[in-house]
């Protein structure tokens, strides 16, 4: 294990301004990670034909990525805690670039699947450190805003990135979309080296055991909501292409664009309400998600209902990552935020893997019409946890 450098960590600015170039680099890293993970969901038919496998197998590329992230997040993060932070981040970004390049050129499903597994390891490593990195770049009074800026990369990837990647694939082919992602990863690695400060790794004596964080009041409830919400969301989102096609609408890119654009409204509204009404905002979002899944289950084969329900779904889901992440930091406290985030990264990716697997099995064994009915009880269960966990995880009055 490397030793901790003797020099002090870079000082954060105490002025009114935020370190925008560095925070935007981390924002772009979050964007790139989401794009790498979820882009196959928008390219199911094209990748299926090119790799000569059923659409559900392309969905399993998302599953494989998430499983690798789930397995890697905690052990890899623990192994690298003593290393300076910036080289670890640059290494993860270079890994993304390599894996996306392999995907762009591969004509073998097995090779593509292997590249996705390696990309998942990179994603698990990076997600465990992004929030803590942003928090260390600013003074405590601006920590929440810095985290919100970085996590907005998730929303922008969903609202603009995935539809844009689908549009690029429709014009230039799906391989061009992954090739472009590979180029972004390389440019971003240079940007991080230039504008993101380096921080030393943790000294062995300062490392808090994971088990001590897991038993803090409220942590289990927040992680449970993360699991239930992402299981349900991913089971539906991964297979939006076949679901939208069953209505005869067929314009998957437009459906994903409506979803993504609605997430922008959701994250904006969340930013306005989160500091005063976190519990209420999250509960209302889950209620809207429940209503949208009910509408998709009952009348999702009607194009007008499909678009309206997807818009409500996107608006409700848009602020969910920020709401849940903030609740986790509130429950763990800033001192334990990095360790708690690694736990949430593991749960998050387990849910993505499980959700895409559930959706794929339903698509093969039943039909796309069964997907909203699988999501509905999971979102309802997440809402129940928020309602019950009113003391520590989602306290009343917040």
C-alpha positions in Angstrom: 0.0 0.0 0.0 1.4 3.4 -0.9 2.3 5.9 1.8 0.4 9.1 2.3 2.4 12.1 0.9 3.9 14.3 3.6 2.6 17.5 1.9 -0.6 19.1 2.9 -3.7 18.6 0.7 -4.5 21.4 -1.7 -6.3 24.3 0.1 -9.9 24.9 -0.8 -11.0 28.4 -1.8 -12.5 30.5 0.9 -13.8 33.1 -1.6 -17.4 33.4 -2.8 -16.7 31.6 -6.1 -16.8 27.9 -6.8 -13.9 26.1 -8.6 -16.0 25.8 -11.7 -13.4 24.2 -14.1 -12.7 21.4 -11.6 -16.3 20.8 -10.7 -17.4 20.8 -14.3 -14.7 18.2 -15.0 -16.3 16.0 -12.3 -19.7 16.8 -13.7 -18.5 15.5 -17.1 -17.0 12.4 -15.4 -20.5 11.6 -14.0 -22.0 12.3 -17.4 -19.5 9.9 -19.1 -20.1 7.2 -16.5 -23.9 7.3 -17.0 -23.5 7.3 -20.7 -21.2 4.4 -20.7 -23.5 2.4 -18.4 -26.9 3.1 -20.0 -26.2 3.8 -23.7 -27.0 0.2 -24.8 -30.6 0.7 -23.5 -31.1 3.2 -26.4 -29.4 1.0 -29.0 -31.0 -2.4 -28.4 -32.3 -3.1 -31.9 -29.1 -1.8 -33.7 -26.7 -3.6 -31.4 -28.8 -6.8 -31.4 -28.6 -7.0 -35.2 -24.9 -6.2 -35.4 -23.9 -8.7 -32.7 -26.4 -11.3 -33.8 -28.1 -11.8 -30.4 -31.6 -11.1 -29.0 -32.4 -7.6 -27.7 -32.6 -9.0 -24.1 -28.9 -10.0 -24.4 -28.0 -6.4 -25.3 -29.9 -5.4 -22.1 -27.7 -7.8 -20.2 -24.7 -5.6 -21.3 -26.2 -3.1 -18.8 -26.6 -5.9 -16.3 -23.0 -7.1 -16.6 -21.7 -3.5 -16.2 -23.7 -3.1 -13.1 -22.7 -6.4 -11.6 -19.0 -5.6 -12.1 -19.6 -2.2 -10.5 -21.4 -3.8 -7.6 -18.6 -6.3 -7.0 -15.8 -3.8 -7.4 -16.9 -0.7 -5.7 -16.0 -1.6 -2.1 -13.0 -3.8 -2.5 -11.3 -1.7 -5.2 -12.1 1.5 -3.3 -10.6 0.0 -0.1 -7.5 -1.2 -2.0 -6.9 2.3 -3.5 -7.7 4.4 -0.4 -4.0 5.1 0.2 -3.3 6.3 -3.3 -3.5 10.0 -4.3 -7.0 10.8 -5.6 -6.3 12.4 -8.9 -4.3 9.5 -10.5 -7.1 7.1 -9.4 -9.7 9.2 -11.2 -7.6 9.6 -14.3 -7.0 5.9 -14.4 -10.8 5.2 -14.2 -11.4 7.7 -17.1 -8.7 6.1 -19.2 -10.3 2.8 -18.5 -13.7 4.1 -19.7 -12.0 5.3 -22.9 -10.4 1.9 -23.6 -13.6 -0.1 -22.9 -15.7 2.1 -25.1 -13.2 1.9 -27.9 -13.3 -1.9 -27.7 -17.1 -1.9 -27.8 -17.0 0.4 -30.8 -14.8 -2.0 -32.8 -15.9 -5.4 -31.5 -18.0 -7.7 -33.6 -18.2 -10.4 -30.9 -20.8 -10.4 -28.2 -18.3 -12.1 -25.8 -15.6 -9.5 -26.3 -18.2 -6.7 -26.0 -19.5 -8.3 -22.7 -15.9 -8.5 -21.4 -15.3 -4.8 -22.2 -18.5 -4.0 -20.4 -17.4 -5.9 -17.3 -14.1 -3.9 -17.2 -16.0 -0.7 -17.7 -18.2 -1.6 -14.7 -15.1 -1.9 -12.5 -14.0 1.6 -13.6 -17.5 2.9 -12.9 -17.7 1.4 -9.4 -14.3 2.9 -8.6 -15.2 6.3 -9.8 -18.7 6.6 -8.3 -17.3 5.8 -4.9 -15.1 8.9 -5.0 -16.8 11.6 -7.0 -19.0 13.0 -4.2 -16.2 13.1 -1.7 -13.9 14.7 -4.2 -16.4 17.5 -4.9 -16.9 18.0 -1.1 -13.1 18.4 -0.5 -12.8 21.0 -3.3 -14.9 23.6 -1.5 -15.5 25.1 2.0 -18.2 23.3 4.1 -20.8 26.0 3.5 -20.7 25.3 -0.3 -20.4 21.5 -0.1 -24.1 20.8 -1.0 -24.0 23.0 -4.0 -20.7 21.5 -5.2 -22.2 18.0 -4.9 -25.3 19.0 -6.7 -23.3 20.4 -9.6 -21.4 17.1 -10.0 -24.4 14.9 -9.7 -26.2 17.0 -12.3 -24.1 15.1 -14.8 -26.4 12.2 -14.2 -29.5 14.2 -15.2 -27.8 15.7 -18.2 -26.7 12.3 -19.4 -30.3 11.0 -19.1 -31.9 14.1 -20.5 -29.5 14.9 -23.4 -26.8 12.3 -23.5 -28.7 9.1 -24.1 -31.1 10.7 -26.7 -28.1 12.3 -28.4 -26.2 9.0 -28.4 -29.3 7.3 -30.0 -29.5 10.1 -32.6 -25.8 9.8 -33.5 -26.4 6.0 -33.8 -29.3 6.5 -36.2 -27.2 8.7 -38.5 -23.7 7.2 -38.2 -24.3 3.8 -36.6 -24.1 2.7 -33.0 -20.4 2.1 -33.1 -19.9 5.9 -33.7 -21.7 6.6 -30.4 -19.2 4.4 -28.4 -16.3 5.8 -30.4 -17.3 9.3 -29.4 -17.6 8.3 -25.8 -14.0 6.9 -26.0 -12.7 10.2 -27.3 -14.6 12.1 -24.5 -12.9 9.9 -21.9 -9.4 10.7 -23.2 -10.1 14.5 -23.4 -11.6 14.4 -19.9 -8.6 12.6 -18.4 -6.4 15.5 -19.7 -8.9 18.0 -18.3 -8.9 16.4 -14.8 -5.1 16.4 -14.8 -5.1 20.2 -15.7 -7.9 21.5 -13.5 -8.8 19.1 -10.7 -6.7 19.3 -7.6 -4.9 16.3 -6.3 -5.6 15.1 -2.7 -3.6 12.6 -0.7 -4.8 9.1 0.1 -6.0 8.2 3.5 -3.6 7.2 6.3 -4.3 3.7 7.5 -5.1 4.9 11.0 -7.8 7.2 9.7 -9.8 4.6 7.7 -13.3 4.0 9.3 -14.4 0.3 9.0 -17.4 -0.1 6.7 -19.4 -2.1 9.3 -19.4 0.9 11.7 -20.9 3.1 9.0 -23.5 0.6 8.0 -25.1 0.5 11.5 -25.5 4.3 11.8 -29.2 5.3 12.3 -30.9 5.9 9.0 -28.3 4.4 6.7 -30.2 1.1 6.1 -33.4 2.9 5.3 -31.7 5.2 2.7 -29.9 2.2 1.1 -33.3 0.4 1.0 -34.9 3.2 -0.9 -32.0 3.3 -3.3 -32.3 -0.5 -4.0 -36.1 -0.5 -4.5 -36.3 2.7 -6.6 -33.4 1.7 -8.9 -34.7 -1.9 -9.3 -38.0 -0.7 -10.5 -36.7 2.2 -12.6 -34.1 0.1 -14.4 -36.4 -2.8 -15.2 -38.5 -0.4 -17.2 -35.9 2.1 -18.5 -33.5 -0.5 -20.0 -36.3 -1.8 -22.3 -38.0 1.4 -23.3 -37.3 0.6 -27.0 -39.4 -2.6 -27.2 -42.0 -1.0 -24.8 -42.5 2.0 -27.0 -42.5 -0.1 -30.2 -45.5 -2.1 -28.9 -47.6 1.1 -29.1 -46.8 1.4 -32.8 -45.1 4.7 -32.0 -41.6 3.3 -32.6 -39.7 6.6 -32.1 -37.5 5.4 -29.2 -35.2 8.4 -29.5 -38.2 10.8 -29.0 -39.5 8.8 -26.0 -36.0 8.9 -24.4 -35.7 12.6 -25.2 -39.1 13.4 -23.5 -37.9 11.4 -20.5 -34.6 13.1 -20.4 -36.0 16.6 -20.9 -38.4 16.0 -18.0 -35.6 15.0 -15.7 -34.2 18.5 -16.2 -37.4 20.0 -14.8 -37.2 17.4 -12.0 -33.6 18.3 -11.0 -34.4 22.1 -11.1 -37.4 21.7 -8.8 -35.4 19.5 -6.5 -32.7 22.1 -6.3 -35.3 24.6 -5.2 -36.9 22.4 -2.5 -34.3 20.0 -1.3 -32.8 22.1 1.6 -36.2 22.7 3.2 -38.4 19.9 2.1 -36.3 16.8 1.3 -38.7 14.3 2.8 -41.8 15.8 1.1 -40.1 16.2 -2.2 -38.9 12.6 -2.3 -42.3 11.3 -1.2 -44.1 13.3 -3.9 -41.6 12.1 -6.5 -42.3 8.5 -5.6 -46.1 9.1 -5.7 -45.8 10.5 -9.3 -43.6 7.5 -10.3 -46.3 5.2 -9.0 -49.0 7.0 -11.0 -46.9 7.0 -14.2 -46.2 3.2 -13.9 -49.9 2.6 -13.4 -50.7 4.7 -16.5 -48.1 2.8 -18.6 -49.4 -0.5 -17.4 -53.0 0.3 -18.2 -52.6 2.3 -21.4 -49.0 2.4 -22.4 -49.8 1.2 -25.9 -51.5 4.5 -26.6 -48.9 6.9 -28.0 -50.3 10.0 -26.2 -50.5 8.2 -22.8 -47.0 6.8 -23.4 -45.5 10.3 -23.9 -47.3 11.9 -21.0 -46.6 9.1 -18.6 -42.9 9.1 -19.6 -42.7 12.8 -19.0 -44.1 12.5 -15.5 -41.8 9.6 -14.8 -38.8 11.6 -15.9 -39.7 14.6 -13.9 -40.3 12.5 -10.8 -37.1 10.5 -11.2 -34.9 13.5 -12.2 -34.0 14.7 -8.7 -34.0 11.2 -7.1 -30.2 10.7 -7.1 -29.6 14.1 -5.5 -32.4 13.6 -2.9 -31.2 10.1 -1.9 -27.5 11.2 -1.9 -28.3 14.1 0.3 -30.3 12.0 2.7 -27.3 9.6 2.9 -24.8 12.3 3.7 -27.2 13.8 6.3 -27.6 10.3 7.9 -23.9 9.5 7.9 -22.5 12.9 8.5 -19.8 14.6 6.3 -17.0 12.7 8.1 -18.3 9.3 6.9 -19.7 10.4 3.6 -17.0 8.7 1.4 -17.5 5.4 3.1 -21.3 5.7 3.0 -21.1 6.6 -0.7 -19.1 3.5 -1.5 -21.9 1.4 0.1 -24.5 3.3 -1.9 -22.5 2.8 -5.1 -22.6 -1.0 -4.4 -26.4 -1.0 -3.7 -27.0 1.3 -6.7 -25.3 -1.0 -9.2 -26.8 -4.1 -7.6 -30.2 -2.5 -8.3 -29.3 -1.6 -11.8 -28.1 -5.1 -12.5 -31.2 -6.7 -10.8 -33.6 -4.3 -12.6 -32.2 -4.9 -16.1 -32.1 -8.6 -15.4 -35.7 -8.7 -14.2 -36.8 -6.6 -17.2 -34.9 -8.9 -19.6 -36.5 -12.0 -18.2 -39.9 -10.5 -18.4 -39.3 -9.4 -22.0 -38.3 -12.9 -22.9 -40.8 -14.8 -20.8 -43.9 -12.5 -21.0 -43.9 -9.3 -23.0 -42.9 -5.6 -22.8 -46.4 -4.9 -21.4 -45.5 -6.6 -18.2 -42.6 -4.2 -17.4 -44.6 -1.4 -15.7 -46.4 -4.0 -13.5 -43.0 -5.2 -12.2 -41.9 -1.6 -11.5 -45.0 -0.5 -9.7 -44.7 -2.6 -6.5 -41.0 -1.8 -6.1 -41.6 2.0 -6.3 -44.6 1.6 -3.9 -42.3 -0.2 -1.4 -39.7 2.6 -1.7 -42.5 5.1 -0.9 -43.5 3.1 2.2 -39.9 3.2 3.5 -39.8 7.0 3.1 -43.1 7.3 5.0 -42.0 5.0 7.8 -38.4 6.2 8.2 -39.3 9.6 9.6 -36.8 9.8 12.4 -33.2 9.5 11.0 -33.2 8.7 7.3 -36.0 11.1 6.1 -36.8 13.2 9.2 -40.1 15.0 9.4 -39.6 18.7 8.9 -36.9 18.2 6.3 
